[in-house]
Amino acid sequence: MGSSRERIKEAAFNLFATNGIEDVSIAQIVREAKVSNSTFYKNFKGKNVLVKHIFENGIEKLDLELKVKGFTTESKLTRLIEDYIYFVEENTKICKVLHEAEFTFSFIPKKIKGILIKKLGEIGLDNSDELFWYIWGSVRFMTMWKYFWNMDLSKDAGISLLNFIWNGLDPNNHVLDEKIFKIKISPMKVEEDTTKAKILSSAEKLFSENGFRKTQIYDITRAAGVGLGTFYLYFETKLDILKELVFRINKALRHTIKEAISNIKDRRDAEIAGYYAFLRFFKVHSGIYRIVREAEFILPEIAIDYYKRIHESYLPPLKSSIKNGQILEYPVEDLAVFLMGIGHFMGEDLLFHTKADERKSLKKISKFIYKGIKGLVV
């Protein structure tokens, strides 16, 4: 059966994979592992120490599995990306739990990012955030899309991914029009004079500050200045208010991006403008991106619907841009996922982890998106 320490780690991992990290208690872990509380504390000082041990093992395994082999930059990068995709396919449970842990524990995204940037350095590529977002944002989001959420891609999505990373979008020599940075982002409009809007506004503020799990319905109604019974006139559960908030955030974000790029004729400029609008939107609404991210681990179907709606909004303009020759030809359902991935991981860093100037970052990443890695090494 293995040592008590290993049984505790295995039981905790299985519970995390099934129920989520935050919703698993030490009591559940010792019951699953068939050990006593005292045995748990002889091995681990607390749940966070246990989590650290489990995920450091997962991260170490990732590091060992990713190989940098080949004779050219392209062959080395291809092998590295293929190894990562294979790792996620073969270790989906580990990767899903690590993905949640990235949101919950700040040391985990730093360690994973460090490994992935180190691998690019072994190939001879630079260690910039922008290159990390371009390559690993596309790769990691594609694996999340396929293996975490079981959403469709073309049968040759892996080949399309490698081609996109190597060649970018641009069929000629487009240069970013910096007028895109003059767009203005307006705050979400909330009907503050309605009782429902007051409840939603209070929930948004509390979820973004304290998290969904730590916020009680009583906290929401007290902050909204309404009675507890009033809440149930509009929502059956706390989950229902989370669903509506994520839906409203998604709708407002898509509207904001659509407005921001409406007068931009070149899709290559529109891609960068869309990222800029996305970043500015969530900086204006500080905290609500955390609501979307937390929702992913509380009720996954909320996140799936959120990303599906964004994906669908990408498809018509990408099809049109390929048809008129503004961008290279890729299967649009795949290309939309790659571009979303860049924005997802860029947003994670710029909104939570770094204080970089988004305009400078977008100018630099536009060169990768337009010309790919080939433009760096040729």
N, C-alpha and C positions, 0 to 999 in steps of 0.2 A: 504493500500500500504506500510505501514511501515514508519519509520523515514527516513529523507534524508540521514543520515549516513548509515543506513542499505541498502538503495537503491543504494548508491554509491558503497558499498562493494560488493553487489550482481552483479551489472553491471560490475564492474571491474573483478570479478572472472569469469563471463561468457565470457568476452572478452579475458581474459588471456587463458582460456581453448580452445577458438576457434582460436585465432591469435598468441598466445605466449606472454609472459610477455614483452619482449623488444619492440615488434612491436605495443604495445597499448599506446596511448597518453592520457593525461588528457582530452583533447578535446573530444576524443571518449568516455571516461568514462562519462563525464557530459552529453553528448548527449544521451547516452544509459540510463542513470539514470534519465534523464529529470530534471536536476537541473542546476543552474547557476554556473559559475566559482567561484563566491564569496561564494556560499554555499559549494562547494568542499573545499575551503581553510579555511572555518570556522571549518570544521570537520577534515581536514588533511592538514598538512603543505606542503605536496608534495607527489608525486607518491610513493617514497620509504617508506614513513611513512604508506601509505595505504597498500602497499605490506606487510609490517611487521605485521600490524594488521590482515590482512586476513590469513597469514600463521601461525601466532601464534595461531589463532583459530583452524586451521587444525591440527597443531602439538598437541595442547591440547586435541583435539578429539581423536587423535591416542593414546595418553597416557592413556586416560580414557577407551578406548575400549580394550586394551591389558590386559588380566587377567593372574595372576600367581596363579593357583589353582591346587591342586592335592596332592597326598600322597608321591610320589617319584620324583626324579629328572627327570626321563623319562616322567612321566605323566604331570608334570608341564611344561616341555619344549614342549611337544606335544601340550598342550592346548594353550600355548603362540604362537607357530608357526601357529596353526590353526586359532587363533584369528586374527593374522596379515594377513593371506591369505584372510580370510573372510572380513576384513576391506577393503582391496584393491578391492576385488570383488564388494563390496557394495558401495564403494566411489572412483571408478576408476577416475572420473574427478578430484576430489580433489588431489588424489595421483599423477596423471600425471602432474598437475600444480605444486605441491610440488617438483616433480622430476626436473622440469625445474628450479624452484626457487633454488634448491640445487646448480645448476651450476652457477646461477646468483648472489646469495647473500650468502656470507660466513657464516653468522650466522645460516642459516637454516640447513646445514648438521651437524653442531656442535650440534644443539639442538636435531635433530632426532637421531643422534648417541648417545647422552647422554641418551635419553629415552630408546633406545634399549639396551644399556649396563646396565642401571639401572635395567631393567627387568631381565636380566641374573643374576645380582647380587641378586635379590630377590629369584631366584631359588637356589642360592648358588654357582654359577659359577663365575670364575674370570672375571676381567674387562679389560683383555688384548686386544690390537688391533687385535692380531692374532685370538683369539676366536671370536671376533666380525666379522672379515672377513669371517671366516669359516662358522659360523652359518648364520649371517644376509646377507652375500654376496650371499650364495646359495639361501636363501629364497627370498630376495628382487629381485634378478635377475630373478628368476623363475616367480615371479608375473609380472615383467616388460615384460618378454617374452610372457606370456599368455595374460595379460589384457591390456598392452599398445600397443603391436605390433601384437597381434592376431596371434601368431605363434603356431605351433602344439607341443603338448606334448603327452605322452601316457595317457590313461584314468586313470591310477593309479599313475600319477606323484607325487601327494601329499604324497602317501604312500612311494614311492621311495625316496622322499626328506627326510622324517622323518627317514627312514632306513639308508640313507647315512649319515645324521648328527649324528646319534647315533652310527653307526658301522664303518664308514669310508670305505676305499677302500681295505685294506690289509687283505687277508685271513690267514696270518701267522704272522711272527714277523720281517718284513722287516725293515732295518735301512737305512736311507738316505746315499747314497754314496756322500761324500762332494767333490769329484772330479768334480761334475757338475758345481761348481763355477769357474772352470778354463776356461770356454768357453769365447771366445772373440767376441765382436759384432762390425761389420764393419758398417760405415755410409752408408746410402742410396746412390746409384750411380745416379748422375744426369748428363745428357748430357749438360754441360754448354755451349757448342759451338753452340747450336741451339737456335733460337729466341724463339720458344715455351718453351724450358726448362728455359730460362731466365725469361719469363713471369710467369711460374709456380713457380720458385724459389722465385721471388719477392712476389707473392701472398701468398706463404707459410709463408714467413717471416712476412708480414704485417698482415695476418689473425691471426697468433699466437701471435703477439705483441698487436694488436689493436682490434682484433675481426673482424668477417666477415661484420657485419652491419656498422661498422665505417670506413671500408676501401672502397674507391671508385676505379672504374676502372682507373681513371686518376692517382691515387696514385700508382697503380700497374705498369702502363706503364712508368711512370716517374722513378720509382725505377729500372725498367728493362732497361731503356735507349732506349725505342722504342716509336714510335708515337702512338697516340690513335687509329688510323685506323688500325695499325698492330694487335692490340688485336683482332679485329673482323675478321681477317683472320683465327684465330685459335679457337675462342670461340664466341658464340652468346651472352651470358650473363655472369654476374658474378657467377650465380649459376652453370653454366657449368664448370667453373674453379674449383669451390668447389667440384663438383662431381668427376672431374678427380683427384684432390689432394687426396680426401678420398680413391678413388680406388687405387691410387699408394701407399698410406700409408699402406693400407690393404695388398696389394700384397707384399710389402717389409717386413712388419711385419711377415706375414705367412712364407715367404722365410727365414727370420732370425731365426724364431723358428724351422723350419724344419731342417735347417743347424745345429743349436745348439744341437738338440736332435738326430741327425742322427746316432751317434755312441753309443747311450745309449741303452743298451739291455733291461733293466727293465723299464716297463712303469711307475712304481711308482716313480722312479728317474726322468724319462722323464717329468712327470707332474711338478715337482719342477723346473727342468731345463728350462721348457717352461715358467714358471712364471718369472724366473730370466732373461731369454732372453728378454721377454716382457718388464720388468722394465728397463733393460739396454738399450734396443732399444730406449725407449722414453726418457731416460736420455741423450743419445747421441743426440737425436733430440728434444731437449728441446722446448716445445711450440706446437708441432704438435698434441699432444694428445688433446689439447684444441680445435683444428680444428675439430677433430672427434666428440668431445662432443658437440660443438656448432652446428655442422651439424645436429645432432639429433633433434634439435628444430627448425631448419630452413627448412629442407626438410627431414622429417622422413624416407622416402624411402631410403635415402642414408645410414642412420644408420642401417636400417633393412637389407639392402644388405651387409653392412660391417659385421654385427654379423652373418648373415647367412653363409657367406663364412668361417668365423672362425669356426662356428659350424660344417659345412660339413667336415672341415679338421680334426676335432676331431674323427669323427665316425669310420673310418677304423681301426686306432690303438686301440681304445677302444674295438671294437668288437674282434680284435685279442687277446688283453690282457685278456679279459674275457674267451675266448676260451682256452687259454693256462694256465689259472689258476693264473695269476699274480695279478688280482684284482677280487673283489667280483662281483657277477652278478647283474647288474641293467639294465633297458632299456637304451640303449646307447644314444638315443636322449634326454633323461632326464638328464643322468649323465653329458653329455657334457655341458648342460645349467648350472648345479650346479657348475661345475669346472670353467666355464667361469665367473660365478658370483663372485666366490672367487677372481679371478684375476681382475675383473672389480673394485670391491670396494677396494681391496688392492692397486691397481694402483691409484685410486682416492686419497687415503690417502698418499701413499708414494711419489707420484709425486707432489701433491699440498699442503697437509696439515701437514705432519710431516717430521722430519729429521732422522727417524729411519734407522738403518743399514739394508738394504734389505736382506743380508745374514743371519743375526741373526733372522730376522722376518721369513724368509723362512724355516730355521731350525726348528723354533718353530711350524709354521703352518703345516709343514710336519707331525708332530706327530698327529695333529688333523685329517688331511686328511687320514693318514694311519689307525688310530685306532678309530677315532670318539670320541664322548663325553663319550661313555662307558669306554674308556681308562682313562678318568679323574676321574671317580667316582667309578670304580670297583677295 
